Structure formats: C-alpha cells, structure tokens
Amino acid sequence: MISELHNPLAGAAAVSTSALCKRYGTQIALDCLDLNVPEGAVYILVGPNGAGKTTLLRTLLDLCRADSGQAQLFGLSSTQDGPAVRSQIGYVPDSPDLSFTDYKVGELLRHHSVYFPQWDSDYAKRLTTSLEVNLDSRCSTLSKGQVRRVQLVQALAHRPALLLLDEPTDGLDPLVRDRVMGLVAEHLDTSPTTVLISTHLVHEVEGLGDHLGVLRNGRLIAQLERSELDRRLLVARGEVSDGWDLAPPFPVLSHTHRGREHAWTLWTDGQPIEDRLAATGITVRSVESLTLEGATRALLAMETSS
Ligand code: ATP
C-alpha cells in the first residue's frame, strides 16, 4: 500500500471519524475507519459493492450504530447529539423507500419540512417543478425513480450544511440523472454546503468532486484532495527499445503495452517526471493526469498489502 495515499486533509472537518468499526456478525463493514471531510468539500466516496459506503453514511446519521470508534459532524457526536446533527443534514438514502407511504407527496413534504426550521418553501417548489414531482401522487404508487426525485427535494430544500448522498442518481433515467447533477451543482453555487457523495458513477461527479475517498473492505485505501491526485497520479506513455528491462522510478499502479508502446499509471512525487523516465530508457510521448473516474479505477485496481 502506498502510505501517501492518505494525506492530512486541510481545513476544519465537517465530518471526521476515528477508528470507526462496524460488524454484521462475522462480516466487517467498517474496519477502523478514519474519514476526514473538510468543510466545504465535495467528497466523492467510491468502492466496490459491499465496501461499506452505505454503512458509513448510515452510521454518520446514527441510523446504524458503530461497534466502536467515534464519528463527529461539525464537532458534534453522531450518537450523543443525533437530533442536532441530523437537523443539519440532507440525506438521500440508498433505498428508494419513503416513510408514510399512505401520504400524498405534498403531504409528505409538508410533514418532512416541520423537522427543518430552515425549510425553504419557494426552493422546494422550484425543485419539485424542475424534477417533475407530482405532489398529488400517493407515495405508495411511485416508481423507484420518482421516489428518488422526492428524496432529493427532501434533502436539498432545507439547504443543509451537509449533504449525504448515497448513489443519488440510482434508478433515474439518463436525462433526469443529468438534471439532478445539474441541480446539485446549482445548489452548491447558491448554498454553502459540504457534500459527501457515494457513487459508482464517478463520471457524473467529474466536475464537482474536489476530494476522493476509496473504500475497500471497510477500509479507506486512499483519501486525497483532487489537486494532489492531479499532480501525482499520472499516466505516462512512451516507447522503449528491444530488451528494455528497467522500470519507471515510481510505484506503478498499472502497466499495459502493445509492442514497444507502453502506458504506465504512476504514483509520482509531484515533480516533473519526463527526464527521470528518459533516464531509464523510455522515450516519453506524453504525461497526463487522470480523470476522476480514471483515478478511481486505478486506485481500485491497486494491489494492497491488506
Ligand atoms: P454497494 O455499493 O453494493 O451499495 P456498500 O459499499 O454500500 O455496497 P454496505 O451496504 O455498506 O456496502 O455493506 C457493507 C458490508 O456490510 C457488506 O458486506 C454487506 O453485506 C454488509 N451488510 C450491510 N448491511 C447489513 C445488514 N443489515 N446485515 C448484515 N450485513 C450487512
């Protein structure tokens, strides 16, 4: 494991956990997790199925209790200050379920708004219009995608200090997915908010995310600012001569080649690398940063010592 894949994230923490552990029977869902989401960050949380993303978000809301360790949100304890913490959070859960299924959507939103003194009715109206939410529909009759839209209105309309979005576009058709991500981007422009988004669709948050956390088997194998990723995680392409048997002077996350043309995904020290690659006999063609999606794939594919 490359230890530098955890950098101390700057700024006051909106969310921090220390040695957070959660098991379901013998299954470890969270394994001594130290998460740090700076205030104002748009933190993208990725990981394979079963990595612990939903468990983490539910634990922050105290919907699920950790076996040990701490979680703090804006300096408050997730367990001891639960109601105060939850009043500052807008949450889109992973499951497309609405409580109070006998309610009409309009009634559900009115009921929900009572718990949030900052509820902005005009904004809620704009969101329902934009997401084509029918306030007269009975909640029990909604499709998965329609439930998702209602959950988004519930999460955004009180302009929370923290958004916890668990696969927010899951179940939505492609056009609505674009509209939802547009609404989230617009929301961030007008409301100072910290965001923690769990997603498998990293390309959707390419332009939004400024921090990346990669979770595997309940552990964060990487937690970095986007700028650090852009500077240090690089793809170098180049040509080598027959019989070349050296290696780039950096940890190699992946390597492919066709004939003499090679591509290496490298974890570098952030300094220019062209000359150092050339010194190992590589004729360098290009050196580029990865997209957030590319970085996610490279980090997820990385072997770890665990
Ligand atoms: P996905 O990307 O598939 O949504 P995830 O990263 O959100 O996955 P979690 O849902 O947090 O993963 O699950 C983490 C681990 O905990 C998995 O091994 C899962 O099987 C287990 N788990 C989660 N909830 C429960 C539960 N209620 N009972 C038993 N095991 C559970």
Boltz pocket constraint, residues with backbone or C-beta under 6 A from the ligand:
constraints:
  - pocket:
      binder: B
      contacts: [[A, 24], [A, 27], [A, 28], [A, 29], [A, 47], [A, 48], [A, 49], [A, 50], [A, 51], [A, 52], [A, 53], [A, 54], [A, 55], [A, 56], [A, 94]]
      max_distance: 6.0
